[in-house]
Amino acid sequence: LVSDRARRILESISEADLEEANLRDKAVAASIMIEKRQLLSGEPTEIIDMQSREHVNVLVQALVVEAKRRGIDFDVTGDVPRAIDAEVVP
C-alpha cells in the first residue's frame, strides 16, 4: 500500500510541477530521494570522519564501564573491532 502510493505520487509529478517548484523545494526533494535510494541500495548515507569514530569508541568504552558498574555483563564472543569499518569516499 505505502510503496504503491509512493510510486503513484512520484509518477504524478509533472514537468510543469518541477518547473513551478522553487529552488529550496527542488533541493530538499532531490536530497531526500538520493538518500533513500542510497539507503535502499545498502550504500552509506552518512560519512563519519576518523575523529568522530574515535569519539564513538570512547563512548562505547565508557558505556561498558558503566554497565559493569551497574552489574550488567556483556557476553561478547570473538574479536570486537576497535573502529567501525566504512567505505572511504574521496
N, C-alpha and C positions, 0 to 999 in steps of 0.2 A: 504494500500500500504506500509506504513512505517513498520507496525507490521510484514507484510509478509516478507519484505526484511530483517528485523532484525532477524526474525526466520531463514530465509534461510542462512544468514551469520553465525549465531551461529551453525547451523547444518552442515555447510561446514568446520568447524574447525575439523581437524582430530587429531588422537593421535600423528601422526608424526608432525603436526603443533605445538602441545603442547610440544612435546619433543624438537623441534628446537628453541622454544621461549626462550629468555633469562630471567633471574630471575626478572628483572625490569618489562618487558612486562607482565609476568605472574602475578606479584603482582598488577600492575595497572589494568589489566583486571579483576582480582578477586575482587578488591576493587570496581570498577565500577559496576560489576554485583551484588555484595552484597548490595550496596547502592540503586541501582534501585529496587532490589527485596523488600527491606525494604520500600521504597517509595510507590511502588505499593501495598504492603500489609498493608499500613497505619501504619507501625512501625516507631519509631523515627530514623532519620538519623544523628542526632547530639545530643550530651549530653551537656547541659549548666549547669555550676556549680552555686551555690547559689550567689556567688559574681557577676557573670555576670547577673543573674536575677535582683539583686538589682540595678545594673548599668542601666538595661533596664527600671526599674521602675523610676529611677531618670530622665532618658532621656524623658520618657513619660510625667512626671510631668512638665519638662521644656518645652516640646512641647505644652502642654495645656496652660501654662502661656504665651508663645509666641503667640500662636494662639489667645488667648483672647486679648493680647496687640494689635494685628493686626485687631481686630474686628471680628474674626472668632469664632463662638459659636458652641459648640458641643451639640447635643441633645442626651444625654445618659439616657436611662431608665433602671431601675433595678440595681442590685448590680454589680459593676465592681470589679473583683478580683484584689487584690493587687499584687499577684505573678502569674506567669504562671503555670498552672497545668502540671506536667510532670511525667512520669514514672521514678522511681528511679532504676537505674541499678547498682548492686554491682560491 
